[in-house]
Structure formats: C-alpha cells, structure tokens
Amino acid sequence: QYVAKKEEQPRKTIEDNQVGKRKFKVVVLGDPKVGKTSTILRFTDSANSFTKI
C-alpha cells in the first residue's frame, strides 16, 4: 500500500471544523419592492418562499 509523504499530501485550506462558519458582508442595492429582502432571507435563513396577496 502506498502512503504519500507529508510533503506530497495536499494542504488543507479550511479545517474540517470551520466548514460553513464563514461570514460575509453583502450590500444589496435596488429599487423599492423588487424582492431584495426576500432574496436575502431565502439564502440566509433557508426561508420558504412567501406569496403576497
């Protein structure tokens, strides 16, 4: 069985315990009432789509 030497092993850029814990700041610009908040909520809170009546 072949085992890669330490210098041949790929480097980790993100530790396993840090996956999914990155934070970003995003600025969303646009006209009023076009769905900016709905889009943000969908990606951040996994919110269900809601319908205006």
N, C-alpha and C positions, 0 to 999 in steps of 0.2 A: 504494500500500500504506500502510495506517495503522499508525503506531507510537505506542504510548501514551507520554505524557510521564512523566518519572521520578516525579512526584507522583501519577500515576494508576495506576501499576503496583502490584499487590498486594504487601504486605510479607510477607517470609518469617518464620515464627516458629521454624522449625527449619532449620538449614543442612543441605544435602544430605549432607555427610559425617557428620552427627550422627544420622541416622535409624537407629533400632534400638540406640542406645547409651545409652539412659536407664536409670537404676537406680531400683528401688523397694524399700522395706522393707515386708514384709507380715507381719502376725501372724495365724496361723490357730489358732482355738480350737475345741475339740470333745471329745466323748467318746473314750475309747481305742478303737482298732481300727475306726474308721469310714471310713478312707481319706484322711486328711489328707495324709500323705506321698505317697501315690500321685497325688493331685491336683496337688500342688506339682511333683512330678517330671514329670508329663505336660506342664505348662505351661512349665517352665524348661529341661528337658533334651530335650524332644521324645521322651521315653521311650516305648517301646512299652508297651501295657497288658500287665500280667502277671497270671497267674491263680494263686491259692492253691489247693493241693490238700490 
